[in-house]
Amino acid sequence: MKVICVGGGPASLYLAVLLKQQDPRRRIQVHEKNPAGATYGWGVTYWPDMLDTLLRHDEPSARAVDRHSLRWRDGVAHVGDRITVHEGDEGRAIGRHRLLALLSDRAAELGVEITYGSTVAPGDPLLEGADLVVAGDGARSALRERHAGRFGTRITTGTNRFVWLGTTKVFRSFTFAFAETDHGWVWAYAYGFDGEHSTCIVECAPATWSGLGLDTMEREEALRLLEKLFAGPLDGHRLIGRTDADGPSQWQCFPTVTNTAWSHGNLVLIGDAAHTTHYSIGAGTTLAMQDAIALAAELRDGRPLAESLAAYERTRRHELLPLQSAARYSAAWYEDLTRYIGLAPHQMFALLGQRHSPLLPYVPPQLYYRLDRAVGRAQPLRELKRRLGHGLARMLQSR
C-alpha cells in the first residue's frame, strides 16, 4: 500500500508513524512545503489522558513527548490589577517545533520517506499511483479546495481578532490576563511550553483592535504596546512575533472549518483540513492526532478503502461533536466578554471555567454563578444541570 501525506503537521506525521508501525511493507511518504525545522506557532497544549492514548499506540514517541513537555496545574487570572488563582487539572504543553521534530524523527526511524520543501498541488503527477492521499495541509487545504463541492466545505470566521505570540516569560500556570483600554478590553492566554518560552495569544474585539491602531501599526510598535498593556503578568519580559514568511497573517479572525464529507475517492481529510476548533479550548493538536489514530485503526484490517474511510469519518464526527460544541460556546464567551468582565474576579474566573456551557448565555451571570455554586454541593442538581445543558445543546445543534 502506498500512502502519500500532504502536509507535515502532527496529524500527517503521527499517521505515518502508525501506518508504518502496523505494516513495515507499506510505502509511506510525507511531503511538507516548508524547509525542515520551519514552522509557525509556539507551544501546543494537551492533557494527561491524551498522553495515555499516545502511550497505547506508540510508546517511543509518547515517551519523547512527555520528556520535552512542561506541566502546570493552577490557573491564574489577572483582571486589571486584581489577581485570582484557581486550582485545576494538570495540563501540559510542548513546543510545536519540538513536537514536529520528535514525530518526524520517529517516522524516519520506522522508514517513512519525508520530503521537505515539497509543494504538492492538486493534480500533481507525484500523487499518481498512490492508494491513499491524505490531505493534512491545514485549514486552507489546497487539495480539499480542488474538490470543495464534493467535500461541502464551509468556512466561517469569528468576529474577534487574535495574534499568536511568544514570550521569554515562562508561565508556570495557565494564565489569563485582561487589560482595559480606552477602546475596550484586550486579553491574553499564556502558558509555558519549555524552560525558556511561553505561548501568549492576544485577542480583542474588532472595535478595540482598530481603536488602538493595531490594524495599521507596524509589528514592533504593536508588540511594545501589548507589552505595556500586560506589563504585570509579563514581569518585564518581551513579546516575540513570528518571523516565518509563510503561514497565516499576524492578526487573524479564527476560521471554523467544517465539511459535509471527509473523503472523495482515495483522498481523505485529516486535522485542520477536516475540521477546526477554536484555540480557546486548546485541543487542536490533540484532535489532529486523534484523527490519525482513528484513520490508522480503520486501515488496519485491509477492508475496501471506501469502507475504511467511511468508518473513520463516522467515528470522528461522533467523537468531535461535544468538543465542537464546547469550542463554539467558548469562542462566544470571549466575544461577549463585557457580559462577564464586571463581576468580581473569582466569579468571573468561575464563569470562565463554565464558558463551554450551553446554559450560560441564557442565564444572568450573577444568577448562574450562585446556581453553579449550589449545584456543586448537590448531586441531584448537578444531574439536572447536565440534562438541561445537553438538551439545550442538542436543540441548538439541530437548528
C-alpha positions in Angstrom: 0.0 0.0 0.0 1.3 3.4 -1.0 0.2 6.4 1.1 1.1 10.0 0.4 0.5 12.5 3.2 0.5 16.1 2.1 1.5 18.5 4.9 4.0 17.7 7.7 1.9 18.6 10.7 1.2 16.4 13.8 -1.7 14.6 12.1 0.2 13.5 9.0 3.4 12.6 10.9 1.6 10.6 13.5 -0.5 8.8 10.9 2.7 7.9 9.1 4.2 6.5 12.3 1.1 4.4 13.0 0.7 3.1 9.4 4.4 2.1 9.2 4.3 0.5 12.6 1.3 -1.6 11.6 2.9 -2.9 8.4 6.6 -2.1 7.6 5.9 -3.1 3.9 3.7 0.0 3.4 5.4 2.8 1.5 4.5 6.0 3.4 5.6 9.4 2.1 5.1 12.8 3.8 5.5 16.0 1.8 5.9 19.3 3.6 6.1 22.5 1.7 8.3 24.3 4.3 12.0 23.6 4.9 13.0 21.2 7.6 12.7 22.8 11.1 10.5 25.7 9.8 7.1 26.0 11.5 4.9 28.7 12.8 3.3 28.8 16.2 4.9 28.5 19.6 3.6 25.8 22.1 0.7 23.5 21.9 -1.3 22.1 24.8 -2.6 18.6 25.7 -3.9 16.8 28.7 -2.7 13.7 30.6 -5.4 11.5 29.1 -4.0 12.3 25.6 -0.6 11.1 26.7 -2.1 7.8 27.9 -3.7 7.4 24.5 -0.3 8.1 22.8 1.4 5.5 25.0 -1.1 2.8 23.9 -0.4 3.5 20.3 3.3 4.3 20.0 5.3 4.3 23.3 8.6 5.6 22.0 7.1 8.8 20.6 4.9 9.2 23.6 7.8 9.0 26.0 9.7 11.5 23.9 6.8 14.0 24.0 6.4 13.5 27.8 10.2 14.2 28.4 10.0 17.5 26.5 6.8 18.8 27.9 6.2 21.4 30.6 3.4 20.8 33.1 1.1 23.2 35.0 -1.8 22.8 37.4 -3.1 26.1 38.6 -5.0 28.7 36.6 -4.3 32.4 37.2 -6.4 35.3 36.0 -5.2 38.9 36.0 -8.2 41.3 35.7 -6.7 44.8 35.7 -4.6 44.9 38.9 -6.7 42.2 40.6 -5.5 38.5 40.6 -7.3 35.3 41.3 -6.0 31.8 41.4 -7.9 28.6 40.7 -6.5 25.1 41.3 -7.4 23.0 38.3 -6.5 19.8 36.5 -2.9 19.2 35.3 -2.2 20.4 31.8 0.9 20.1 29.6 2.4 21.9 26.7 5.2 21.3 24.3 6.8 23.5 21.6 5.3 22.9 18.2 8.8 22.8 16.7 9.9 20.2 19.2 6.8 18.1 18.7 7.2 18.0 14.9 10.9 17.1 15.3 10.1 14.2 17.6 7.4 12.8 15.3 9.5 13.3 12.2 12.5 11.5 13.9 10.2 8.6 14.9 8.7 8.4 11.4 12.1 8.4 9.7 13.3 5.7 12.2 10.4 3.5 11.0 11.2 4.0 7.3 8.8 6.8 6.4 10.0 9.0 3.5 9.8 12.7 4.5 10.5 15.3 1.9 10.7 19.0 2.9 10.4 22.0 0.6 7.9 19.9 -1.4 4.8 21.7 -2.5 2.2 19.2 -3.8 -0.5 20.8 -5.9 -3.9 19.3 -6.9 -3.3 17.1 -9.9 0.4 16.8 -9.2 1.9 13.7 -11.0 3.5 12.9 -7.7 0.1 11.7 -6.5 -0.3 9.2 -9.3 -0.1 5.6 -8.1 -1.0 6.4 -4.5 -3.5 4.1 -3.0 -4.4 6.8 -0.5 -3.7 10.5 -0.5 -4.1 12.2 2.9 -4.8 16.0 2.9 -3.1 17.1 6.1 -2.3 20.6 4.6 -4.3 22.7 7.1 -7.4 24.8 7.3 -6.7 26.3 3.9 -6.0 22.9 2.3 -5.3 23.2 -1.4 -6.1 19.5 -2.0 -9.5 20.0 -0.4 -10.3 23.2 -2.3 -9.9 21.4 -5.6 -12.9 19.3 -4.7 -14.6 21.8 -2.3 -18.0 21.0 -3.8 -17.6 17.3 -3.1 -16.4 17.9 0.4 -19.1 20.5 1.1 -16.5 22.8 2.7 -17.8 25.7 4.8 -15.5 28.2 6.5 -17.0 30.8 8.9 -14.9 33.3 10.8 -15.3 34.7 14.3 -15.6 38.4 14.9 -12.7 38.9 17.3 -9.1 39.5 16.2 -6.2 37.5 17.7 -2.5 37.2 17.3 -0.2 34.2 18.2 2.9 35.4 20.0 5.7 34.1 22.2 7.4 35.5 25.2 10.6 34.8 27.3 8.5 34.8 30.5 7.9 31.2 31.5 4.4 30.9 32.9 4.2 28.1 35.3 0.4 28.3 35.5 -2.1 28.7 32.7 -2.6 32.4 32.8 -5.4 34.7 31.6 -4.8 38.5 31.6 -7.5 41.1 30.9 -6.4 44.7 30.3 -8.9 47.6 29.9 -8.1 50.4 27.4 -10.0 53.5 26.3 -11.3 51.4 23.3 -12.3 48.3 25.2 -10.7 45.2 26.7 -7.7 43.3 25.4 -6.9 39.8 26.8 -4.3 37.2 26.6 -3.9 33.4 27.2 -0.4 32.4 28.2 1.3 29.1 29.1 4.9 27.9 29.3 5.9 25.2 26.9 9.6 24.7 27.7 12.1 26.1 30.2 12.7 29.3 28.2 9.5 30.4 26.4 5.7 30.6 26.7 2.9 31.0 24.2 0.9 34.2 24.5 -2.2 34.6 22.4 -3.7 38.1 22.5 -7.3 38.7 21.5 -9.7 41.7 21.3 -12.9 42.8 19.7 -12.6 44.4 16.2 -13.5 47.9 17.5 -10.8 47.7 20.1 -8.3 46.4 17.5 -8.9 49.3 15.2 -9.4 51.8 18.0 -5.9 51.1 19.4 -4.5 51.4 15.9 -3.4 47.7 15.8 -4.9 47.4 12.3 -2.3 49.8 10.9 0.5 49.7 13.4 3.9 48.2 12.5 4.6 44.9 14.1 7.3 46.0 16.5 5.3 49.0 17.6 2.3 46.7 18.3 4.4 44.4 20.4 5.6 47.3 22.5 2.0 48.4 23.1 0.9 45.0 24.1 3.9 44.7 26.5 2.7 47.8 28.2 -0.9 46.5 28.5 0.3 43.2 30.0 3.3 44.6 31.9 2.2 43.0 35.2 1.8 39.4 34.0 4.9 39.7 31.7 7.0 40.9 34.6 9.3 42.9 32.3 9.7 40.2 29.6 9.3 40.9 25.9 6.8 39.6 23.5 8.0 37.9 20.3 6.3 37.9 17.0 6.5 35.2 14.4 9.4 35.5 11.9 8.3 33.0 9.3 7.3 34.3 5.9 4.7 31.6 5.3 1.6 30.9 7.3 -1.4 32.9 8.4 -1.3 36.7 8.7 -0.2 38.1 12.1 -3.7 39.3 13.2 -6.5 36.9 12.2 -10.1 36.1 12.7 -10.4 32.4 13.7 -11.7 30.3 10.8 -14.1 27.4 11.7 -13.8 24.8 9.0 -16.5 22.1 8.5 -17.1 19.6 5.8 -20.1 17.5 4.9 -17.8 14.8 3.6 -14.3 13.9 4.6 -13.3 11.7 1.7 -13.6 11.7 -2.1 -12.2 8.7 -4.0 -8.8 8.0 -2.5 -8.4 11.5 -1.0 -9.2 11.9 2.7 -9.1 14.9 5.1 -7.3 14.9 8.4 -6.7 17.5 11.1 -7.5 21.1 10.3 -8.3 20.3 6.7 -11.3 18.3 8.0 -12.3 20.5 11.0 -11.0 23.3 13.2 -11.9 24.0 16.9 -11.4 27.4 18.5 -8.0 27.8 20.1 -9.5 28.8 23.5 -10.2 25.1 24.3 -6.6 24.1 23.5 -7.5 20.9 21.6 -6.4 21.4 18.0 -3.2 19.3 18.1 -4.9 16.6 20.2 -7.8 16.3 17.8 -5.5 16.1 14.8 -3.5 13.2 16.4 -6.8 11.5 17.4 -7.8 11.7 13.7 -4.6 9.9 12.8 -5.3 7.2 15.4 -8.8 6.7 14.1 -7.8 6.6 10.5 -4.9 4.2 11.1 -7.3 1.9 13.1 -9.7 1.7 10.2 -6.9 0.9 7.7 -5.5 -1.9 9.8 -7.7 -4.8 8.6 -7.5 -4.4 4.8 -11.1 -3.7 4.2 -12.0 -1.9 0.9 -10.7 1.7 1.1 -14.2 3.3 0.8 -15.5 1.3 3.8 -12.5 2.2 5.9 -12.7 5.9 5.1 -16.5 6.0 5.8 -15.9 4.3 9.1 -13.2 6.8 10.0 -15.5 9.7 9.2 -18.4 8.3 11.3 -16.1 7.6 14.3 -14.5 11.0 14.3 -17.7 13.0 13.7 -19.3 11.4 16.7 -16.3 12.0 18.9 -15.9 15.6 17.8 -19.5 16.8 18.4 -19.1 17.6 22.1 -15.8 19.4 21.6 -17.0 21.4 18.6 -20.0 22.5 20.7 -17.7 23.4 23.6 -15.4 25.4 21.2 -18.3 27.4 19.8 -19.5 28.4 23.2 -16.0 29.2 24.4 -15.4 31.5 21.4 -18.8 33.1 22.0 -18.0 33.7 25.7 -15.0 35.9 24.7 -17.0 37.6 22.0 -19.4 38.6 24.7 -16.8 39.4 27.3 -18.4 42.6 28.6 -21.2 40.4 29.9 -18.8 38.9 32.5 -15.9 41.2 33.0 -17.6 43.4 35.6 -18.0 40.5 38.0 -15.7 40.1 41.0 -12.5 38.3 39.7 -13.3 35.0 41.5 -16.8 35.0 40.0 -15.6 35.9 36.5 -12.9 33.2 36.7 -15.5 30.7 37.8 -17.7 31.5 34.7 -14.6 31.5 32.5 -14.3 27.9 33.6 -18.0 27.4 32.6 -17.8 29.0 29.2 -18.5 25.7 27.4 -21.9 25.5 29.0 -24.9 26.0 26.6 -26.9 27.3 29.5 -24.6 30.2 30.5 -25.6 32.6 27.6 -29.2 32.4 28.7 -28.9 32.9 32.4 -27.8 36.2 34.1 -24.2 35.8 35.1 -24.7 36.5 38.8 -27.6 34.1 39.0 -25.6 31.4 37.1 -22.7 31.8 39.4 -24.9 31.3 42.5 -26.8 28.4 40.9 -23.5 26.8 39.9 -22.2 27.0 43.5 -25.3 25.5 44.8 -25.3 22.7 42.1 -21.7 21.9 43.1 -22.9 20.9 46.5 -25.9 18.7 45.5 -25.8 15.7 43.2 -29.5 15.9 42.1 -28.9 19.5 41.0 -25.7 18.5 39.1 -27.7 15.9 37.2 -30.5 18.4 36.4 -27.9 20.9 35.1 -26.3 18.3 33.0 -29.6 17.2 31.4 -30.7 20.8 30.8 -27.4 21.7 29.2 -27.4 18.6 26.9 -31.0 19.2 25.9 -30.3 22.8 25.0 -27.2 21.9 23.2 -29.0 19.3 21.1 -31.8 21.7 20.3 -29.3 24.4 19.2 -27.3 21.9 17.2 -30.4 20.8 15.3 -31.0 24.4 14.3 
